[in-house]
Amino acid sequence: MSWDSFLETLSNRLEYGLTALEAEVVICLQEAQCPTKSELLEAYIKLYSTIEEEAFTQRLKNIYKKFQIVGKGHKLPQLHKRLTEQYLQYQHNDIFFSEIGLNYIYPNFPRDGFGKAIDNLIDSDNSEHKQVDILQTFAPNLNDYFEHLIRCLQNSVQVRILLAWPYSEAAKLREEVLRRYANSTIGDEINIQDCVIANLETLEKIIRVSDTSNFIEIKLYDTLPSLAIYRAGRYMLAAPFLHGSLAINTFQLELTLNSANQLITQTLQKDFELMWQVARRFHPDPNQNWRNDLKILFTS
């Protein structure tokens, strides 16, 4: 990967949270040597547009903060050194990861990152891949995306939610495992039946507030899932269901679906689609007492 491509990829990483204007400044940095602030400003004007020095300085300050460039001394050389070191590391160690679509590994679920991915999808002019998918036993963080999912439905973004049937053996087994092995009090408190029903109540509210259910599909499964999956367009997060913790509290693989080698991403997508096929459709209609229907979903 070239230096320019590296900077562009880095600028789009959700962990840094760069705005489009800040990313433009980063992309102007040259690999060979660190420019002075004046040289960087000149390069920016040549590549993009005229900008007041004060505004340019403010963008640089924001960039330093987001890349955690702190301490004494001139910060531009520190930033250039940090990026150069990351580029060398990327070249030597991470080329394969890039090819298979692995962008980053988070220690736990990046709440703001997934929200931003949904926002970017909604705001995108590209009508391709306008889809949000969630696969969980239950989604402890579903309420975090209440407003995001409402916006999806109001902006014709297809939403698919796959959850465990709360009366299934799979739900009971997962609850038993968490109670036995989870390394916190969550194991004692967890009730997956109640948690799934709470998710369905949240989805019911989303449908009511959105005043449409045209773009949301909800299915419940009676099987054992392999990974929790959160997808927004070409952006995907995947995490295993470990014995000792909830899936959102363990490491998350950040993947892109348009990688050169799609072995991992296609395998995960196919698994989602297979579970989608065997799951049963369920609609928590705000105007019906759907809880009775929920109990008999897999009994007929």
N, C-alpha and C positions, 0 to 999 in steps of 0.2 A: 504494500500500500504506500502510495506517495505521501509526502509531508502535507500537501494541500488536502488530500482526501482524509488523512488522519485528523487534521484540524477541523474539517467539516463534520466528521463523525463525532469527534470529541465535543464539539459545540452543541450537538443535538442530544447529548447524553442528558437524561432527565435529572440525574443526580446533581448536576451543576446549575440547572435552572436558568441558563442564559436566555435572554430575550433575543429576538432576531437581530436587533441592532447591535447588541453586545457581541453576538456571534460574528458579525461582519468585522468587528475590530480584531478579534482573535484570528480570523482567517487571513488578515493582512500581515501577520507575523511571518518573517522569513526563517528558513531552517538554518542557513549558513551562519548568520550572526545576529545578535540581538540589536535591533534598531534603537536609536534614541527616540524619545517621545515625538520630537519634531518629524523625524523620518517616518515614523509609523503614521502620524497624522497625514503626511504628504502622500503616503501609499494609499491610505484610506480614501482621501479625496480623489485620487487618480482612479481608483477602482470603483468607488461608489458615488459619492456626491460631496458637495461642499458642506462643511460643518464648523460651527464656532468652536474655538479651542476649549472654552469652558464646558460645553456639552460633551466634547470628546474626553476631557479629563474626568468628568463624572462617570462616563461609561467605563473608563479604565478602573476607576475606584470600585465600581460595582463588580467588575471582573475579578479584581484582586480579592475582594471579599468572598466571592463565590468559589474561587480556587484556594481559599484560605492562605493567601499570601500575606503574612503578618510580620511584625517585627521591624527592626530598624533597617535603614539602607534603602536604596532605590529598588522599587518593587518590580519594575518592568524587567530588569535582568533576572530577578528571581522567578518571575512568571515564565520567561523564555527557558530558563534552566529546567524548571519543573516540566514543561511541555516536551523539551528535548529528551529528558530522561524517560518520560512516559512513552515517547515515540520509539526510542531504542528498545525499551522493554517490550513494547507492542510488536516490533519487528522480529525480535528474537524469540519471544515466547507465545504470543497471542495470535499469530496469523491463522493458525488452524481454528482457533475459537471463532474468529471472525467469519471464516469460511462456512462454519456450520451454524452460524446465526446466533452464537452466544455473545451477547454484548457485555453482560455484567452479572455478578453474583451478589445479591444482597443478603445480609444476615437475617433479615426478616422482611415482612411484606412492606414495600415502599408505598405507603398510603397516598402521599401527594403525587408520586410519580404516575400511578395508575389513573388518578383523577385528571392529571394533565394530559395523559394519553387519550382519555375519552374526550376531553375538550378539544384537543387537536383534531381528533377524528370528526367531531361535530362541525368544526369550523373549516375543515378541508373542502376544497372545491372538487376534489377527486371523488367521484361517486362509487369507485371500485372499493371493495372491502369495507363498506360502511356497516360494520357489524361489531357488536359487543357480545362476548360469550363468557359465562361464568360456570364452572363445574366445581362443586363442593359437596361435602356431606351436608353441612349447613355453612352459611357464610357469616362469620362473626362480624365482618366489616361491611355488611350490605348497607347499613344505615349511613355509612360514610359517603355513599354514592347515591343517596336519595335524590338530590337535586340533579346530579349528572344523568341519571337514568330518566328522569322526567324530561330533561332537555333532549335526550336521545329520541324518546317517543314523539316529542313535539317537532323534531327535525328529521323525521323519517329514517332514523338509524335503527336497524334491526337489532333486537336484544333477545338473546336466548339464555335461559337460566336452567341449569341442571342441578337438582338437589336430591338427597336421599329421601325415599318415601319414609316418613317418620315412624311408621309401624313395621318397618322391614327388619329382617334379621341382620342385614348389613349395618343399619343404624344402631341396633342393640349391641352388636359386636364392637363397633367403633367406640361406643360409650363405655363398654366394659374395659377395653384396652386403655382408654384415657384414664379411667378411674384407677386402674391398677398401676400404670406406669408413668403417668404424667408427673413431672418433677415440680409441681406447684399445687396450689389449692384448687386450681381449675378442675382437676380430675374429680374432686369431691363434689363440686358444684354443678358439673356438666349434666344436662338432660337433653339429649339430642332431639327427642320428640318435641319438646317445648321449643328448642332452638329453631328447628325447621319450621314449625308453625309460626313462630315469631317472624321468620324470613317471609313466609307467605302473607302474613299480615302487612308487612312492609310493602310487598309487591302489590297487594290490594290497594294500599294508600297511593302508591305511585300511579296505578291505573286510574284511580278516582281523580287525583289531582291533574293528571295529564288529559283526562277526559277522552282517552282512546286506548284501545288494546290492540290496534292494528299492527303495531310493530314490536310486540312482545310475545314471546312464546315461553311457557314454563313447562318443564317436564320433571317427573320424579322417577327415580330408578330403584330397582330392588336387586342390586348386585354390588360388587366391591370395586370401587374406583382405584386407579393406580396413583394418579396425581391430581392435585388441585390445579385448575387452569383458570387464568384471568386473561382475556384477550380483548384488545381494542384495535380493530383494523389489523395492521401488520405487526403490532406490538403484542407480545405475549409474556406472561409470567407463569412459571410452573414450579410446583413444590411438592415434595412427597408427603404422604400421610405417615408420619413417624409414630412410633408407639408412645414416645415421651412428650409430645407437644402437639398443639393444633398446627395445621398446615401453614397458617399465616405467621406463626411464630418460629418457623424454621427457615433455612436458606431458600432463597428464591432465584431461579434462573430467569434472567431477562433475555428474551429471544426476539429476533426479527424474522418475519416469515418470508422475506425475499432474499435469503442468503444463497450463495452459490451452491452449497451442499445442504440439501433440505432433509437429510436423513432423520434428524431429531425432530424438527418442526413438523414435517409431514406425518411422522409416526404419532406425535401427540395429537395432531388434528384428526387423524384417522381414528384414534382411540376415542376422541370426543364424539365424532360422528357415529361410531359404533354404539356408544352408550346412548346417544340421542335416539338411535333407531329402536333400541330395546326398552327405552324408558316410556312412560305413559304420560300423555298430555294432561295437565291439570290447570284449571283457570280459577284463581281466587276472585270470583266475580263480586264486586262491591255490593251488588243488589241481591245476592243469594247467600244462604247459609251453607257455604261450601265445606265446612268442617265435617258434616255428615258424609258427604261424597268422598272426602279425603280418606276416611277410615276404610271404605270398601273399594278403594281404587284398584287394588291388586287381588281382590277376592273373587272377582268374576271373570 
